[in-house]
Amino acid sequence: MKPTRTWVLLALVGWTCAVAAYAILARPSSGTTVILVALGPLVAGLVQSHRQHLTVLARLDRQKALLDRQTAILESHVHRAEGVARVGERVEDLADLGPSIATDLDALRTTVDALPHREEFDAKVRAAAADVITRTRKGVAVDLLLTFRQLEALHNLYALGDVDRPMPPTRGWASSPDLLLLLATLVEREEPGLIVECGSGTSTLWLAMLLRRFEIKGRVVSLEHQQAFVESAWAAVLRHDLAEYVEVRYAPLEPVELDGTTYQWYSRQAWGELDGIGLLFVDGPPGELGPHARFPAFPLLADKLSPDAVVVLDDLIRQDEEEVLERWLAARPDYHAERVSLEKNAALLRRTSRPASAV
Ligand SMILES: C[S@@+](CC[C@H](N)C(=O)[O-])C[C@H]1O[C@@H](n2cnc3c(N)ncnc32)[C@H](O)[C@@H]1O
C-alpha cells in the first residue's frame, strides 16, 4: 500500500475512533454525532492533500539539487571555454607575429651577408669555436688526470690501511686522498706518539687506523668545535673499533689575541695539557671564520711540539693559508717549510736542524 493511502486510512480510523470515544463519554446529540462522523472524509482528504504536498516538495528539492549540480558543471565548462578562448587569442597574436619575425630574420641575414670582410669574420668565428673546443678538451684531460691521481692515492691508502668497513668520503670538506697518503707516510716514518689534529672528520679515522696498522703506540687527539662533528667522528671511530687510538675532543671556539689581532680558536681547556706532539695536522677551524683563521695553531702549540715534530698545514691552494705559513715562518726562523704539490697543496714544517724529508 502507498504511504499516502496508509496515512489517509489511519486518519479516517483515528477520526472515527475519536468521534466514537467522544460520543460515549460526552453523549452529544445525535445531530452533532452525525456531523462529526460526516467530517471524517474531510479530515482524511486534508491529510491526503498534506501528504501529497510533502511528496511534491521532496521531488522539487531533488530536482533543485540536480539543477545545482548541472549549473556547476555548466559553469566549469564555461570557465574552460574562456581559457581555451584566451589561448586561442594568444595563438592568433603569435601567428600575427610570425611574419614580422621572419622579416626580421631575413633582414638580419641580409645584414650579415652584406658585412664587409665576411669571410674574415667567418674564419674568426670558426677559429674561436675551435679554440673553445681545444681548451675544453685539455681541461677535461687535466681533470681526468687529477681525478685519476686521487684514485691511485685512495687505492694505495686502502692497501696500506687495514680497512674492513666502509670509510667516510674524502675530498670537498674532507682531506683529499693524496694528503691522507702523505699523512700515512709521515705516520709510518715518524711514528708519532701524539698526533694532534685541528678539525675532525675523515682524517681522524685514517690517522687512528694507520697507528693501529703500523702498530705504533700513539694516539690521535682531534680538536673539533662543532658538537655534531664530534659525534659523527666518534661514531665512525667506534664503528671501526679504534677507540683506544683516538680522542675526539669538543673544543668550542673562544677568542684569543695574538700580535694585536683577536682570532676564534679552539678552547684552551681542550688542548692546554697536551705535550710532546709528534705530528700536528692543521685542517681547521674553517676559513670562513675570518682571515688567517688557522694562524693561532702554530704560535699556541709550538711549545708543545716534540723537537722532531712535523706540522702539516692543509689547503695551501688558498692565498689565506699561504699567508698564514709566511707569518709562521717569519715568527719562527728555527723552522723551515717544504711545500708539497697536492690537490689542495700542503706544507710540512720542521725544525731547521732537521733535514728536509723529500716526501
Ligand atoms: C676542513 S674540515 C676538517 C676536515 C677533516 N680534517 C677531514 O679530513 O675530514 C674543518 C671543519 O669543518 C667542519 N666540517 C667537517 N665536515 C663538514 C661538512 N661536511 N660540512 C660542513 N662543515 C664540515 C668541521 O667543524 C671541521 O672541523
The ligand as an ORCA input file, in Angstrom:
! r2SCAN-3c Opt
* xyz 0 1
  C      88.364     21.070      6.678
  S      87.203     20.460      7.828
  C      88.147     19.203      8.620
  C      88.211     18.018      7.778
  C      88.904     16.818      8.406
  N      90.247     17.087      8.811
  C      88.859     15.701      7.374
  O      89.872     15.378      6.778
  O      87.741     15.210      7.131
  C      87.180     21.733      9.053
  C      85.898     21.793      9.873
  O      84.781     21.857      9.032
  C      83.659     21.258      9.663
  N      83.147     20.214      8.786
  C      83.550     18.949      8.671
  N      82.848     18.309      7.735
  C      81.950     19.202      7.245
  C      80.916     19.163      6.267
  N      80.659     18.043      5.600
  N      80.199     20.264      6.048
  C      80.425     21.399      6.727
  N      81.403     21.500      7.672
  C      82.145     20.423      7.924
  C      84.151     20.664     10.985
  O      83.827     21.573     12.022
  C      85.643     20.606     10.752
  O      86.355     20.743     11.954
*
